[in-house]
Amino acid sequence: MNLQEKLNSGRFVITAEITPPVSVSPDDLLAKALPLKGLADAVNVTDGAGARPHLGSVTAAALLVQNGIEPILQLTCRDRNRIALQSDLISAAASGVRNLLVLRGDDPSAGDQPDATPVFDIDTRVLLQTARRLRDEGELPPARKVAGRADFFLGAADSPIDPPLGWQPKGLNAKIAAGAQFVQTQFCMDADVVARYMARLASHGITDKLALLIGISPLRSAKSAQWMKEKLFGTIIPDVFIARMERAVDPVAEGQRICVELIEQLAEIRGVSGVHVMAPNNDAAVPDVIAAAREKISRPVRV
């Protein structure tokens, strides 16, 4: 089954993420991706993460397809105008890429070339609509017919919150209206917050329309966990986890244990379709975490 079929079946899925290398050698990409083959249900390839140049995400996703790994292609609105993005959609479909995660993209001021000019010709909503139109109608704006078939599974990003009284999921509803079928979230490593967030989404009918994958990380140290909590917008990491990392004799191993425990907890929360494991500068931990979690989770997510 592909990612969409697994999610539709109610299986609890685990996706992972890699940053394509600053390299022209496919072997350098595959060194990151092949350890995830047979473990992750799909692997995200980022698009200019951190507003820095890397091997292009469309090329990286195509290389994963060629090597039997199902990719999730990230496309950002930061670097290309609508013409270039539409061409990338055609290229992705021609390469056998099905899964798209549409993102705004980090501002160039965050990268190593802060004077770079951001494009933002269209926003994520319009890009989702464009991809959906290509898939469903076989055409691109203004009404240009495209030969062949683009069988896209469309995704967007989200940041879970502990919803206050009266909060409504207006952002997610807008993404669903634009064509989103699944969501991968920012780091949210508090199962209680996720449970309350999912309950609120369910009360608005969101979980019936959208597969939600919660972003988590195998933490490397208390210092890095504290930095993520303070510096990465939308990140939620409980203080108890940071304290555990501080006390640990082997913080890296403790971070992996925390991540596996959290996956077990999230798999019990109604409406959670899976997890998205991200480990910046800690790629080697991800296969071990996924393998350990697979042994713990013996049933699909409840729906």
N, C-alpha and C positions, 0 to 999 in steps of 0.2 A: 504494500500500500504506500501511496505517497503521503505527504504531510496532510493535505486536505482530507484524504480518505481516513487517515488515522484519527484526526480530530472529529470528523463526522461520526466515526464509530464509537466515540466516547473514550478512546484510549488516552491515558495520561501521557503526554508527549514531553520529550526533553530536547530542546534545541541548544545549540552552542554558537559561539561567535569567534571569528578570527579577523584580524586586521591584515589585509594583504601586505606583503613585504615591500620594502623599498628595494626592489630587485627586478631585473628583466629575466631572471631564470624561473621557469615554472617549478623547478625542483624546490625552490625556497618556499613557495606557496604550499606545495604538497607536503613538505615536511611539517607544516602546521596542521594541515587538514586531514591527512591520512590516519593519524592516531584516533580521529573521531569517527572514522568509517565503521559502520556497524554498531556504534554506540549512540551517537546523536541522531535523532529523527530527521534533522535538517541542520545545516550550518550556515549562519549568516556570514556574508562578506561585506565589510564596511566600505563606505564610499567617502574617501578623503577624511577619515576620522581625525579629530583634533585639528581640522583645517590644515592638514599637511599632505603632500603628495605621496601616493603609494601606487602599486600596481592597480589599474582600473578595476572597479568592481564588476563590470560586465564581463571583462576578460577573465577575471578570477572565477566568477560564477560558471562561465563556460568551461573552464579547466576542471572544476569540480564535477560538472556533469560528465565530462569525458572520462573521469576516474571513478564513476559510480557513487558519487556523494551528492545528495540532494541539497542544492543551495537555496538560501533565501537572499535574494539580491537587494541590497540597500541602494536606493536612489535618492540623492538629496537635490533640493531645489537651489542650492547655493551657487553652484559653479556653472550651470548651463542654462541657456534660454530654452524656450518651449520647443524650438526646432531640434536642438541637440537632444533634449530629453525624449522627444518622440522617436528620434532615430535610435536612441538607446533601447526604448521599448521594443522596437522592431528587431533590433540586434539580439536582445535577450530572448525573445520568442524563437527566433531562428536558431539560437544556440541550445534550445531545449530547456530554458529556465522558466519555471512556472511561478515560483513564489517571489513576490515583490514586497519590500517594506519601504514605504514612502516616508521620507523625513525632510525636515527643513534644512538641517546641516548646521554644524558649528560656525559661528561667526569667524571670519578670517583673523580678526584681532586676537583670537585664542591660539593661532598657529605660529609657525616660524617665519611667515611672510605677511606680517600684519598690514602691509600696504596693498595687498591684493584686493581687487574690486569684487565684492559679492554681486551675484546676478539677481537672484530672486525674481525672475521674470514672471513666474507663476508660483502659487503656494501649493502646499501638500493636498489641499482639497481639490484643486484643479488638476493636479497630476493624477490623483486617484480617479477622478472622473474621466480623464483622458485614457488611462489604462483600461478602465471598465468599458469605455466606448470601443476601444480597439478589440477587446475580447468579445463583447456582446454584439457589436454591429459591424466589425471588420473595417472600421474607418477611423481616420484621425481628422482633427479640425483642419479646414472648415467643413469639409465633407469628402475628404480624400479617401478613396477605397484602398485597402491594403490586402494584397493577395495572401493566401494561407490562413492559418489559425493561430491566435495567441491565447493559449489556455491558462490565463493568469489566475492565481490565488492571491488576493490583495490584502496587504497588511498596513497597519499604522502604529504609531507609538502612543504610550499613555504613561501617566505618573499617578499611581495609587495614592490616595489620601485617607486620613481618618475623617470620614464625611461629617461635617457639622449639621445641625438641625436645619432642614430646609434646602440642603444642597441638592442639586440636580445634575445629572451627567450630560450637560449640554454639548460639551466638546465631543464626547463619544457618539452622541446621537448625530452630530454633524458629520463625523467620519463615516458612520454607517450609511448615512444618506449619500455620501460621496462614493461609496463602494467598498469600504473596508469590511473584510470578512474575518480577520484575526487581528489581534493586538499583542505586541510585545512591550513590556513595561520597563521603566527605569528601575533601578535597584530598590526593592522593598523587602527587607529581611525581617519583618515583623509579622508573624502569622496572624496575630490578633487584629492588626490593622487590615490585613488582607481580608480576613473573615468579615469584618464590618463593612469594608468597601464592597465586597462581592454581594453581601446581603442587600446593600442599598442599590447596587446595579440590578440585582434580580428583581427588586421591587418596581423598577422602571422597565423591566422587560429586556434589558441589555444582554443578559447572559443567554437568552434564547436566540439572539441575533449575531453574536460575536464570540469567537473563541479567544480566551484571555490567557496569555502566558506571562507569568510573573518573573521579572528580572531578579536574579540572585547572583552571588559571587562567592567563591572560595577565598575568604580573606587571607591576606599574607602576614599581616602584623596589626597590632593595635594602632600603631601610628598611621598606617595606610587606611585602616577602617575609619579612624577619626577624620582623616583628610577627605575621604569619600563623603562622609556624612556632612561635613562643613562646606565642601567646595563643589560637589556635583549636584546640580539643581534637581530637586525631587527625590533625592536618595534618602531612604529610611533605614537606619541600622540601630537596633536597640543598644542602650548602654551596657546591658548585661552581656552582650556578645563581645563588646570591646573589653570589658573587664575579664572575660574568659581568656581572650587573646593576651592580655597583660600578664595573667597568672601562668599561662601555658609554658611548659619547658620547651615544647616544639610548636611555636605559633603556626607554622605552615600546616602541620598535621591537624592542629586544633581547628584551624579555619576550614579545612576539608570536612572534619567531623560536624561542625556547625552547619555547613552547607547541606550535607546529607540529611541531617536531622530535620532541617527546614524543608527539604523536598518532601520528606515523609509527612510532615504536618500539612503542607500545602496540598498534597494529594488527597487529604481528607476534607478539604473545604469545598463545599458545593459551589459549582460555577467555575472553579479554577480548572482550566483545560490542560495546563502543563506549566513548565518552567523554562526560562531562557537563561542559560548559564554564561555569564560574561566574566572574564578573568584578565583584565589588562595587565600585561607584563608577568603573567602567571599561567601561560597557556598549558604548561605541562601538568597542572593540577586537574584540568577539566576532564580528561578521559577517566582518571581514577575516581573522581566524584560521580560521574555518570554511571560507571560500572558498579560502584558501591550502592548507589541509589536504586539501580535496576534490581539488585538483590533484595532490597527492602520493600519495594512496591510490588505487590503481588496481584493487584486488581486495578481495573481502569478507574478513572475519575467518576465520581457519582454525578449523575445529571438529573 
